[in-house]
């Protein structure tokens, strides 16, 4: 039973070729392409409005140096939301439930923010490792603690996204299995579980969007500390 529950998180393959690349590239095919016409359809208008609003909210606390990251952050959140939403469809695979993929996104972006801080203002960047007014006996301990907390940041980014999506998918599969089993023996309980399953699915849609936003928001906060 445990193996069947976690089989949904295994990368599918065809002829021994992993299909995770197809799952990663499919969301980009769903995005509307820009048009040169004065009038556009509703999907393209919503897409443009979303990018404008998100960029405005995300770059509000950042200075001009952080505005260069607007295109990257906007593309990243749309990409993550698309992967999370597509993973809620039946017979699909969610790449963001793989810790390796999330760490592959978190580590380079976090490292880029650290490198920018070290290059532009090394004194200020290193100053985060030792708070002002620290007693002399606690200086070595605090430096070690702050260094560990700094290197834990990309791990927290990847694990948070993986754990939330994995837990939601497991709950959906458990409740769906309970509905299928109880449908013949206890229809009333099965009906209640079906309602619960629908509500949980709506919650997972919100979680898919919120976790993508939190991922990009934390990256923007890390960038804010280093510019």
Backbone as JSON, one array per atom type, in Angstrom:
{
  "sequence": "XXXXXXXXXXXXXXXXXXXXXXXXXXXXXXXXXXXXXXXXXXXXXXXXXXXXXXXXXXXXXXXXXXXXXXXXXXXXXXXXXXXXXXXXXXXXXXXXXXXXXXXXXXXXXXXXXXXXXXXXXXXXXXXXXXXXXXXXXXXXXXXXXXXXXXXXXXXXXXXXXXXXXXXXXXXXXXXXXXXXXXXXXXXXXXXXXXXXXXXXXXXXXXXXXXXXXXXXXXXXXXXXXXX",
  "N": [[0.84, -1.21, 0.0], [1.98, 1.2, 0.76], [3.9, 1.49, -1.2], [2.3, 1.8, -3.48], [1.12, 4.21, -2.95], [3.22, 6.06, -3.13], [4.06, 5.71, -5.69], [3.08, 7.54, -7.49], [4.79, 9.66, -7.42], [7.02, 8.94, -8.76], [9.23, 9.41, -11.48], [7.85, 9.27, -14.65], [8.47, 7.07, -17.44], [9.26, 6.32, -20.85], [10.06, 3.79, -22.97], [12.38, 3.5, -21.48], [13.19, 6.09, -21.26], [13.25, 9.0, -19.42], [10.37, 10.95, -18.81], [10.28, 13.41, -17.65], [11.31, 15.67, -18.79], [9.46, 16.28, -20.79], [7.3, 16.87, -19.17], [8.25, 19.2, -18.0], [8.5, 20.96, -20.11], [5.98, 21.15, -21.23], [4.14, 23.07, -19.94], [4.99, 25.55, -21.03], [4.02, 25.5, -23.59], [1.39, 26.11, -23.26], [1.17, 28.79, -22.78], [0.04, 31.95, -23.94], [1.12, 33.42, -26.99], [2.79, 36.54, -27.66], [1.18, 39.24, -29.42], [0.98, 41.44, -32.22], [-1.22, 42.94, -32.66], [-3.66, 45.5, -31.95], [-5.87, 44.83, -30.44], [-6.49, 42.08, -28.28], [-7.0, 38.67, -27.14], [-8.91, 37.42, -24.29], [-7.42, 35.73, -22.67], [-4.74, 36.41, -23.2], [-4.82, 39.06, -22.37], [-5.36, 38.76, -19.62], [-3.06, 37.4, -18.91], [-1.09, 39.34, -19.39], [-1.95, 41.31, -17.57], [-1.64, 39.96, -15.13], [1.16, 39.56, -15.01], [2.01, 42.21, -14.9], [0.88, 43.14, -12.47], [1.99, 41.35, -10.62], [4.74, 41.87, -10.91], [4.79, 44.51, -10.06], [4.03, 44.29, -7.33], [6.03, 42.59, -6.35], [8.47, 43.91, -6.8], [8.23, 46.12, -5.26], [9.46, 46.5, -2.63], [12.1, 46.45, -3.43], [15.17, 47.89, -4.68], [16.5, 49.81, -7.48], [18.44, 48.12, -8.43], [17.37, 45.58, -8.09], [15.4, 45.45, -10.0], [16.28, 44.33, -12.31], [15.88, 41.7, -12.06], [13.26, 41.2, -12.57], [12.07, 40.02, -14.88], [13.07, 37.41, -14.68], [12.04, 36.5, -12.18], [9.28, 36.74, -12.67], [8.91, 34.95, -14.81], [9.66, 32.62, -13.47], [7.72, 32.27, -11.41], [5.38, 31.95, -12.93], [6.07, 29.64, -14.28], [6.34, 27.78, -12.15], [3.75, 27.84, -11.04], [2.3, 26.85, -13.2], [3.36, 24.25, -13.47], [2.6, 23.16, -10.98], [-0.21, 23.36, -11.11], [-0.82, 21.83, -13.4], [-0.06, 19.38, -12.44], [-2.17, 18.64, -10.83], [-4.07, 17.6, -12.45], [-5.73, 14.63, -13.7], [-3.84, 11.62, -14.28], [-1.33, 12.75, -14.68], [2.0, 14.06, -14.16], [3.8, 15.54, -11.51], [6.41, 17.56, -11.58], [7.47, 19.22, -9.6], [7.25, 17.89, -7.23], [9.53, 16.55, -6.88], [12.45, 16.59, -5.08], [14.98, 17.01, -6.11], [14.62, 18.57, -8.42], [13.51, 20.93, -7.33], [15.58, 21.75, -5.64], [17.47, 22.18, -7.59], [16.47, 24.48, -8.72], [16.43, 26.23, -6.53], [19.04, 26.4, -5.35], [20.95, 27.55, -7.32], [19.76, 30.11, -7.75], [19.63, 31.2, -5.17], [22.38, 31.21, -4.61], [23.22, 33.04, -6.51], [22.15, 35.44, -5.51], [23.69, 35.67, -3.17], [26.28, 35.9, -4.22], [26.04, 38.3, -5.6], [25.69, 40.05, -3.44], [28.18, 39.72, -2.13], [29.86, 40.74, -4.07], [29.02, 43.38, -4.63], [28.66, 44.74, -2.14], [30.56, 43.76, 0.05], [31.22, 44.13, 2.79], [28.79, 44.76, 4.05], [27.35, 42.44, 3.42], [28.81, 40.43, 4.74], [28.43, 41.38, 7.25], [25.97, 40.46, 8.1], [26.47, 38.06, 9.27], [27.31, 38.54, 11.82], [25.7, 40.03, 14.32], [25.3, 43.44, 15.4], [26.79, 44.65, 18.39], [27.28, 42.26, 19.69], [28.33, 40.2, 22.38], [31.79, 39.52, 23.13], [32.56, 36.79, 23.87], [30.54, 35.33, 22.58], [30.89, 35.62, 19.9], [32.28, 33.72, 18.1], [30.45, 31.55, 18.19], [28.03, 32.67, 17.27], [28.74, 33.39, 14.68], [29.12, 30.88, 13.51], [26.51, 29.86, 13.77], [24.98, 31.7, 12.25], [26.15, 31.33, 9.77], [25.46, 28.67, 9.22], [22.67, 28.96, 9.13], [22.51, 30.56, 6.89], [23.32, 28.84, 4.82], [21.31, 27.0, 4.98], [19.14, 28.09, 3.81], [18.61, 27.66, 0.89], [18.02, 24.92, 1.05], [15.75, 24.94, 2.68], [13.99, 26.28, 0.96], [13.68, 24.43, -1.18], [12.77, 22.08, 0.17], [10.42, 22.97, 1.41], [8.66, 23.54, -0.74], [8.56, 20.98, -1.95], [7.58, 19.33, 0.16], [5.02, 20.4, 0.81], [3.54, 20.09, -1.58], [3.76, 17.33, -1.96], [2.5, 16.3, 0.34], [-0.12, 17.22, -0.05], [-0.87, 15.85, -2.43], [-0.73, 13.21, -1.53], [-2.77, 13.18, 0.41], [-5.01, 13.65, -1.21], [-5.0, 11.31, -2.78], [-5.33, 9.35, -0.78], [-7.89, 9.98, 0.28], [-9.43, 9.73, -2.05], [-9.09, 7.0, -2.56], [-10.37, 5.99, -0.28], [-13.0, 6.82, -0.81], [-13.59, 5.26, -3.06], [-13.46, 2.68, -1.98], [-15.41, 2.71, 0.06], [-17.72, 3.2, -1.28], [-19.53, 1.16, -2.0], [-20.14, -0.14, 0.4], [-20.67, 1.75, 2.51], [-22.45, 4.19, 1.61], [-23.21, 6.75, 2.55], [-21.05, 7.68, 4.08], [-19.17, 7.64, 2.06], [-20.19, 9.64, 0.4], [-19.84, 11.9, 2.02], [-17.05, 11.84, 2.16], [-16.48, 12.35, -0.5], [-17.32, 15.0, -0.81], [-15.48, 16.15, 0.91], [-13.19, 15.55, -0.52], [-13.48, 17.12, -2.81], [-13.35, 19.68, -1.67], [-10.77, 19.55, -0.64], [-9.33, 19.37, -3.0], [-9.8, 21.9, -4.12], [-8.48, 23.36, -2.18], [-5.88, 22.48, -2.66], [-5.4, 23.61, -5.13], [-5.21, 26.29, -4.41], [-2.98, 26.05, -2.72], [-1.03, 25.3, -4.56], [-0.66, 27.66, -6.03], [0.04, 29.43, -3.96], [2.39, 28.34, -2.85], [4.17, 28.56, -4.98], [4.29, 31.33, -5.15], [5.36, 31.96, -2.62], [7.87, 30.78, -2.83], [9.15, 32.38, -4.8], [8.88, 34.84, -3.55], [10.48, 34.62, -1.22], [12.96, 34.36, -2.43], [13.17, 36.91, -3.53], [13.32, 38.38, -1.19], [15.77, 37.48, -0.17], [17.36, 38.54, -2.16], [16.92, 41.23, -1.7], [18.34, 41.67, 0.64], [20.93, 41.74, -0.26], [21.44, 43.73, -2.09]],
  "CA": [[0.0, 0.0, 0.0], [2.85, 2.37, 0.82], [4.54, 1.65, -2.5], [1.33, 2.3, -4.44], [0.88, 5.62, -2.66], [4.33, 6.88, -3.57], [4.35, 5.49, -7.1], [2.7, 8.7, -8.27], [5.88, 10.63, -7.4], [8.12, 8.45, -9.57], [9.29, 10.01, -12.81], [7.43, 8.29, -15.66], [9.43, 6.84, -18.52], [8.79, 5.63, -22.05], [11.23, 3.16, -23.59], [13.49, 3.78, -20.56], [13.55, 7.51, -21.38], [12.44, 9.77, -18.47], [9.48, 11.93, -19.43], [10.22, 14.62, -16.86], [11.59, 16.79, -19.69], [8.19, 16.62, -21.42], [6.47, 17.53, -18.15], [8.78, 20.54, -17.74], [8.32, 21.84, -21.28], [4.57, 21.26, -21.62], [3.48, 24.33, -19.55], [5.33, 26.68, -21.9], [3.17, 25.45, -24.78], [0.06, 26.61, -22.92], [1.19, 30.23, -22.63], [-0.27, 32.66, -25.2], [2.23, 34.16, -27.58], [2.47, 37.97, -27.86], [0.64, 39.61, -30.71], [1.2, 42.84, -32.61], [-2.51, 43.6, -32.87], [-4.09, 46.39, -30.87], [-6.8, 44.07, -29.6], [-6.05, 40.72, -28.0], [-8.04, 37.88, -26.49], [-8.99, 37.57, -22.84], [-6.33, 35.0, -22.03], [-3.52, 37.21, -23.3], [-5.0, 40.23, -21.52], [-5.18, 38.32, -18.23], [-1.64, 37.06, -18.74], [-0.35, 40.6, -19.28], [-2.33, 41.96, -16.31], [-1.03, 39.23, -14.02], [2.6, 39.84, -14.96], [2.21, 43.59, -14.47], [0.56, 43.25, -11.05], [2.98, 40.6, -9.84], [6.0, 42.61, -10.94], [4.64, 45.7, -9.23], [4.03, 43.91, -5.92], [7.29, 41.95, -5.98], [9.57, 44.85, -6.85], [7.93, 47.29, -4.44], [10.49, 46.76, -1.61], [13.44, 46.37, -3.99], [15.68, 49.08, -5.34], [16.65, 49.7, -8.93], [19.26, 46.95, -8.74], [16.55, 44.38, -8.13], [14.47, 45.46, -11.13], [16.82, 43.48, -13.37], [15.41, 40.33, -11.83], [11.81, 41.14, -12.74], [11.71, 39.02, -15.9], [13.38, 36.08, -14.16], [11.07, 36.14, -11.14], [7.96, 36.56, -13.28], [8.93, 33.67, -15.54], [9.77, 31.52, -12.51], [6.45, 32.02, -10.72], [4.43, 31.4, -13.9], [6.5, 28.28, -14.54], [6.02, 26.94, -10.99], [2.29, 27.71, -10.94], [1.84, 25.97, -14.28], [3.71, 22.87, -13.13], [1.78, 22.72, -9.86], [-1.6, 23.2, -11.55], [-0.91, 20.68, -14.31], [0.08, 18.17, -11.65], [-3.44, 18.29, -10.21], [-4.92, 16.93, -13.43], [-5.57, 13.17, -13.64], [-2.86, 10.95, -15.13], [-0.22, 13.65, -14.95], [3.14, 13.97, -13.26], [4.16, 16.84, -10.96], [7.88, 17.6, -11.39], [7.85, 19.96, -8.4], [7.29, 17.0, -6.06], [10.88, 16.0, -6.84], [13.35, 17.47, -4.36], [16.13, 17.33, -6.96], [14.26, 19.7, -9.28], [13.36, 22.15, -6.52], [16.91, 22.19, -5.22], [18.12, 22.7, -8.78], [16.01, 25.86, -8.91], [16.69, 27.06, -5.36], [20.46, 26.62, -5.06], [21.59, 28.55, -8.17], [19.21, 31.46, -7.56], [20.12, 31.69, -3.87], [23.81, 31.48, -4.74], [23.37, 34.27, -7.28], [21.92, 36.58, -4.61], [24.84, 35.78, -2.28], [27.42, 36.4, -5.0], [25.81, 39.72, -5.86], [25.99, 40.77, -2.21], [29.62, 39.71, -1.9], [30.56, 41.55, -5.07], [28.65, 44.8, -4.57], [28.87, 45.3, -0.8], [31.03, 42.62, 0.87], [31.17, 44.42, 4.22], [27.39, 44.64, 4.49], [26.95, 41.04, 3.31], [29.43, 39.68, 5.84], [27.9, 41.9, 8.52], [24.81, 39.67, 8.53], [26.92, 36.91, 10.05], [27.61, 38.94, 13.2], [24.89, 41.18, 14.7], [26.01, 44.51, 16.1], [26.68, 44.61, 19.84], [27.4, 40.9, 20.2], [29.44, 40.03, 23.34], [32.97, 38.87, 22.56], [32.57, 35.32, 23.98], [29.55, 34.69, 21.71], [31.16, 35.9, 18.49], [32.49, 32.5, 17.27], [29.24, 30.73, 18.13], [27.05, 33.33, 16.42], [29.19, 33.31, 13.29], [28.82, 29.52, 13.05], [25.05, 29.71, 13.66], [24.5, 32.49, 11.11], [26.63, 30.69, 8.54], [24.61, 27.5, 8.99], [21.35, 29.44, 8.72], [22.63, 31.07, 5.52], [23.38, 27.72, 3.88], [20.08, 26.23, 5.07], [18.08, 28.77, 3.06], [18.16, 26.94, -0.31], [17.41, 23.65, 1.45], [14.39, 25.24, 3.13], [13.17, 26.6, -0.21], [13.34, 23.21, -1.91], [12.0, 21.14, 0.99], [9.08, 23.53, 1.64], [7.85, 23.31, -1.93], [8.36, 19.55, -2.13], [6.76, 18.75, 1.23], [3.64, 20.85, 0.72], [2.88, 19.46, -2.72], [3.7, 15.88, -1.74], [1.47, 16.03, 1.34], [-1.43, 17.42, -0.66], [-1.17, 14.76, -3.36], [-0.98, 12.0, -0.74], [-4.1, 13.29, 1.01], [-6.0, 13.47, -2.27], [-5.05, 9.9, -3.15], [-5.9, 8.58, 0.33], [-9.35, 10.2, 0.36], [-10.03, 9.14, -3.25], [-9.12, 5.56, -2.34], [-11.42, 5.72, 0.7], [-14.3, 6.96, -1.5], [-13.78, 4.09, -3.93], [-13.67, 1.48, -1.16], [-16.62, 2.83, 0.86], [-18.89, 3.52, -2.1], [-20.48, 0.04, -2.0], [-20.52, -0.56, 1.76], [-21.22, 2.87, 3.27], [-22.62, 5.3, 0.66], [-23.28, 8.05, 3.23], [-19.67, 8.07, 4.39], [-18.51, 7.91, 0.78], [-20.63, 10.96, -0.07], [-19.14, 12.9, 2.82], [-15.65, 11.85, 1.74], [-16.42, 12.99, -1.81], [-17.35, 16.45, -0.57], [-14.18, 16.5, 1.48], [-12.2, 15.45, -1.6], [-13.63, 18.31, -3.66], [-12.82, 20.82, -0.93], [-9.31, 19.4, -0.57], [-8.79, 19.7, -4.32], [-9.79, 23.36, -4.21], [-7.39, 23.83, -1.32], [-4.6, 22.2, -3.33], [-5.23, 24.63, -6.17], [-4.68, 27.47, -3.73], [-1.63, 25.74, -2.24], [-0.14, 25.3, -5.72], [-0.32, 29.04, -6.35], [0.68, 30.08, -2.82], [3.75, 27.85, -2.69], [4.99, 29.18, -6.02], [4.49, 32.74, -4.77], [6.28, 31.99, -1.47], [9.21, 30.44, -3.33], [9.72, 33.56, -5.46], [8.94, 35.93, -2.58], [11.65, 34.43, -0.39], [14.13, 34.69, -3.25], [13.24, 38.37, -3.63], [13.8, 38.87, 0.11], [17.22, 37.22, -0.13], [17.98, 39.51, -3.04], [16.84, 42.54, -1.06], [19.4, 41.77, 1.63], [22.25, 41.78, -0.88], [21.58, 44.8, -3.09]],
  "C": [[0.87, 1.25, 0.0], [3.51, 2.6, -0.54], [3.57, 2.23, -3.51], [1.03, 3.78, -4.2], [1.99, 6.49, -3.25], [4.74, 6.62, -5.01], [4.02, 6.72, -7.94], [3.81, 9.74, -8.33], [7.1, 10.15, -8.17], [8.06, 9.07, -10.96], [8.88, 8.99, -13.86], [8.47, 8.18, -16.78], [8.75, 6.09, -19.65], [10.01, 5.12, -22.79], [12.5, 3.5, -22.81], [14.0, 5.22, -20.69], [12.68, 8.29, -20.4], [11.63, 10.85, -19.19], [9.37, 13.21, -18.62], [10.51, 15.85, -17.72], [10.31, 17.23, -20.39], [7.29, 17.34, -20.43], [6.95, 18.95, -17.86], [8.53, 21.49, -18.9], [6.86, 22.03, -21.67], [3.92, 22.57, -21.18], [3.8, 25.5, -20.46], [4.5, 26.67, -23.17], [1.78, 26.01, -24.53], [0.01, 28.13, -22.84], [0.86, 30.9, -23.96], [0.95, 33.42, -25.7], [1.85, 35.62, -27.79], [1.99, 38.23, -29.28], [0.89, 41.09, -30.97], [-0.1, 43.6, -32.83], [-2.84, 44.49, -31.68], [-5.02, 45.67, -29.91], [-6.27, 42.65, -29.44], [-7.17, 39.97, -27.28], [-7.97, 38.02, -24.97], [-7.85, 36.87, -22.13], [-5.04, 35.81, -22.06], [-3.62, 38.47, -22.44], [-4.82, 39.88, -20.04], [-3.72, 38.0, -17.95], [-0.81, 38.34, -18.57], [-0.66, 41.32, -17.98], [-1.68, 41.29, -15.12], [0.46, 39.55, -13.9], [2.85, 41.26, -14.47], [1.95, 43.74, -12.97], [1.59, 42.54, -10.19], [4.31, 41.34, -9.79], [5.94, 43.83, -10.05], [4.71, 45.35, -7.75], [5.39, 43.35, -5.48], [8.43, 42.95, -5.88], [9.35, 46.08, -5.99], [9.0, 47.52, -3.38], [11.91, 46.78, -2.16], [13.86, 47.69, -4.61], [15.82, 48.86, -6.83], [17.51, 48.5, -9.31], [18.47, 45.66, -8.83], [15.59, 44.32, -9.29], [14.98, 44.62, -12.28], [16.33, 42.04, -13.25], [13.92, 40.17, -12.1], [11.4, 40.06, -13.74], [11.96, 37.6, -15.4], [12.36, 35.63, -13.13], [9.68, 35.9, -11.72], [7.88, 35.25, -14.04], [8.94, 32.49, -14.58], [8.44, 31.24, -11.84], [5.4, 31.47, -11.68], [4.77, 29.94, -14.2], [6.11, 27.35, -13.39], [4.51, 26.76, -10.85], [1.76, 26.76, -12.0], [2.16, 24.51, -13.97], [2.83, 22.34, -12.0], [0.33, 22.48, -10.28], [-1.76, 22.0, -12.47], [-0.79, 19.37, -13.55], [-1.19, 17.74, -10.94], [-4.39, 17.6, -11.18], [-4.71, 15.42, -13.35], [-4.54, 12.68, -14.65], [-1.75, 11.89, -15.57], [0.86, 13.48, -13.89], [3.52, 15.37, -12.81], [5.66, 16.89, -10.73], [8.29, 18.29, -10.1], [7.7, 19.14, -7.13], [8.65, 16.33, -5.93], [11.82, 17.0, -6.17], [14.55, 17.89, -5.22], [15.83, 18.52, -7.86], [14.16, 20.99, -8.49], [14.7, 22.66, -6.02], [17.7, 22.73, -6.41], [17.68, 24.1, -9.13], [16.45, 26.76, -7.76], [18.17, 27.39, -5.19], [21.1, 27.64, -6.0], [21.07, 29.97, -7.95], [19.64, 32.03, -6.22], [21.59, 32.04, -3.95], [24.06, 32.75, -5.53], [23.15, 35.5, -6.41], [23.1, 36.78, -3.66], [26.05, 36.35, -3.0], [27.26, 37.88, -5.31], [26.12, 40.55, -4.62], [27.47, 40.83, -1.92], [30.37, 40.61, -2.87], [30.27, 43.04, -4.9], [28.97, 45.43, -3.22], [29.32, 44.17, 0.14], [30.96, 42.89, 2.36], [29.77, 44.25, 4.77], [26.94, 43.18, 4.45], [27.54, 40.19, 4.43], [28.93, 40.16, 7.2], [26.69, 41.15, 9.01], [25.22, 38.48, 9.39], [27.2, 37.26, 11.51], [26.78, 40.17, 13.55], [25.69, 42.2, 15.51], [25.75, 44.41, 17.61], [26.77, 43.22, 20.44], [28.55, 40.81, 21.21], [30.57, 39.21, 22.73], [32.96, 37.35, 22.72], [31.61, 34.61, 23.01], [29.84, 34.88, 20.23], [31.41, 34.63, 17.68], [31.22, 31.67, 17.11], [28.22, 31.34, 17.18], [27.46, 33.27, 14.95], [28.88, 31.93, 12.71], [27.32, 29.36, 12.82], [24.52, 30.46, 12.45], [24.96, 31.9, 9.79], [25.78, 29.46, 8.2], [23.22, 27.92, 8.51], [21.37, 29.99, 7.29], [22.61, 29.92, 4.52], [22.14, 26.84, 3.95], [18.98, 26.84, 4.2], [17.68, 28.04, 1.78], [17.53, 25.59, 0.0], [15.97, 23.87, 1.92], [13.47, 25.57, 1.96], [12.73, 25.33, -0.93], [12.46, 22.27, -1.11], [10.59, 21.66, 1.22], [8.18, 23.26, 0.45], [7.55, 21.83, -2.14], [7.4, 18.97, -1.1], [5.29, 19.15, 1.1], [2.9, 20.18, -0.44], [2.75, 17.96, -2.54], [2.61, 15.53, -0.73], [0.08, 16.19, 0.75], [-1.81, 16.29, -1.61], [-1.45, 13.45, -2.62], [-2.37, 12.03, -0.12], [-5.2, 13.08, -0.03], [-6.12, 12.0, -2.65], [-5.65, 9.05, -2.03], [-7.42, 8.74, 0.39], [-10.04, 9.61, -0.87], [-10.11, 7.62, -3.13], [-10.21, 5.18, -1.34], [-12.81, 5.83, 0.07], [-14.58, 5.73, -2.35], [-14.1, 2.83, -3.13], [-15.02, 1.53, -0.45], [-17.88, 3.06, 0.03], [-19.95, 2.41, -2.06], [-20.98, -0.28, -0.59], [-21.2, 0.55, 2.55], [-21.35, 4.09, 2.35], [-22.65, 6.67, 1.33], [-21.88, 8.57, 3.56], [-18.91, 8.39, 3.12], [-18.91, 9.27, 0.22], [-19.96, 12.08, 0.71], [-17.67, 12.99, 2.42], [-15.49, 12.49, 0.37], [-16.45, 14.5, -1.69], [-16.02, 16.93, -0.01], [-13.09, 16.48, 0.41], [-12.27, 16.66, -2.52], [-13.05, 19.54, -2.96], [-11.3, 20.76, -0.84], [-8.66, 19.72, -1.91], [-8.75, 21.2, -4.54], [-8.69, 23.95, -3.35], [-6.04, 23.61, -1.97], [-4.35, 23.16, -4.48], [-4.67, 25.91, -5.57], [-3.26, 27.24, -3.24], [-0.63, 25.78, -3.39], [0.28, 26.72, -6.08], [0.45, 29.7, -5.21], [2.13, 29.63, -2.68], [4.68, 28.39, -3.77], [5.29, 30.63, -5.68], [5.48, 32.85, -3.6], [7.7, 31.7, -1.91], [9.87, 31.68, -3.94], [9.84, 34.72, -4.48], [10.17, 35.81, -1.68], [12.94, 34.72, -1.17], [14.29, 36.2, -3.38], [13.71, 38.98, -2.3], [15.31, 38.63, 0.28], [17.96, 38.21, -1.02], [17.99, 40.89, -2.42], [17.94, 42.74, -0.03], [20.77, 42.02, 1.02], [22.41, 42.85, -1.95], [21.47, 46.15, -2.39]]
}
